[in-house]
């Protein structure tokens, strides 16, 4: 269990991304990645996506929970400044220590 003092230093961040900035991973590419036994192909795809600045955000399916998505943010992309981040203190439920 997390120490109460340690939890007091945690923060949470809300990220707001305009839908127009998001690209979904193509189905054909996704199928190839699922068949790949290692992560080299995905890493190479991501590196190329980042350097070419093709899009600002790439939405990819989660590997653990397939119904969820992960969002890769490209800070090199000119539209990155349209993404907003709001950080606030994390308030842990006090029942954790009762």
Wavefront OBJ file of the C-alpha trace (Angstrom):
o trace
v 0.000 0.000 0.000
v 1.200 3.494 -0.796
v 2.417 5.644 2.037
v 0.074 8.573 2.779
v 2.968 11.029 2.559
v 4.069 9.697 -0.824
v 0.539 9.950 -2.233
v 0.369 13.606 -1.202
v 3.054 14.362 -3.803
v 1.072 12.770 -6.664
v -0.655 14.840 -9.311
v -3.136 14.065 -12.065
v -3.142 15.600 -15.507
v -6.089 16.131 -17.825
v -5.043 16.214 -21.454
v -7.404 17.805 -23.990
v -6.749 16.873 -27.602
v -8.745 18.302 -30.512
v -10.174 15.337 -32.458
v -8.802 16.734 -35.723
v -5.257 16.144 -34.466
v -5.764 12.405 -33.894
v -4.815 9.750 -36.428
v -5.836 6.132 -35.911
v -3.342 3.392 -36.645
v -4.259 1.798 -39.977
v -5.908 -1.636 -39.725
v -3.318 -3.283 -42.015
v -0.435 -1.949 -39.928
v -2.153 -3.078 -36.741
v -2.612 -6.627 -38.095
v 1.090 -6.789 -38.964
v 2.050 -5.620 -35.470
v -0.147 -8.232 -33.792
v 1.610 -10.972 -35.759
v 5.097 -9.615 -34.953
v 6.849 -11.587 -32.192
v 8.857 -8.605 -30.948
v 8.473 -4.858 -30.678
v 11.048 -3.836 -33.315
v 8.435 -3.195 -36.027
v 6.270 -1.060 -33.747
v 9.266 0.879 -32.490
v 10.452 1.513 -36.059
v 6.953 2.649 -37.118
v 6.734 5.001 -34.130
v 10.185 6.455 -34.732
v 9.318 7.169 -38.378
v 5.943 8.657 -37.404
v 7.651 10.957 -34.895
v 10.461 12.190 -37.150
v 8.275 12.750 -40.227
v 5.763 14.739 -38.112
v 2.950 13.141 -40.129
v 0.370 13.810 -37.416
v 0.313 15.289 -33.943
v -1.370 12.366 -32.153
v -1.475 8.669 -32.989
v -4.217 6.565 -31.367
v -3.233 2.916 -30.979
v -5.112 0.068 -29.305
v -3.936 -1.043 -25.911
v -2.120 -4.380 -25.815
v -3.391 -5.385 -22.376
v -6.952 -4.058 -22.617
v -7.798 -4.145 -26.324
v -10.971 -2.078 -25.871
v -8.903 0.880 -24.658
v -6.546 3.167 -26.562
v -3.165 4.724 -25.971
v -2.331 8.114 -27.427
v 1.157 8.893 -28.669
v 1.867 12.626 -28.645
v 4.343 14.161 -31.064
v 5.849 17.284 -29.468
v 7.766 17.964 -32.708
v 4.530 18.538 -34.649
v 3.537 22.204 -35.187
v -0.028 21.531 -33.933
v 1.216 20.209 -30.579
v 0.570 23.625 -29.013
v -3.185 23.003 -29.506
v -3.075 20.235 -26.892
v -3.744 21.492 -23.383
v -2.556 20.013 -20.106
v -4.123 20.801 -16.743
v -2.378 19.399 -13.683
v -4.016 19.291 -10.272
v -3.193 17.683 -6.948
v -4.227 14.064 -6.552
v -6.684 13.578 -3.709
v -6.463 10.026 -2.428
v -9.533 8.506 -0.829
v -9.002 8.617 2.956
v -10.538 5.140 3.261
v -7.221 3.790 2.057
v -5.853 4.333 5.579
v -8.847 3.179 7.613
l 1 2 3 4 5 6 7 8 9 10 11 12 13 14 15 16 17 18 19 20 21 22 23 24 25 26 27 28 29 30 31 32 33 34 35 36 37 38 39 40 41 42 43 44 45 46 47 48 49 50 51 52 53 54 55 56 57 58 59 60 61 62 63 64 65 66 67 68 69 70 71 72 73 74 75 76 77 78 79 80 81 82 83 84 85 86 87 88 89 90 91 92 93 94 95 96 97 98
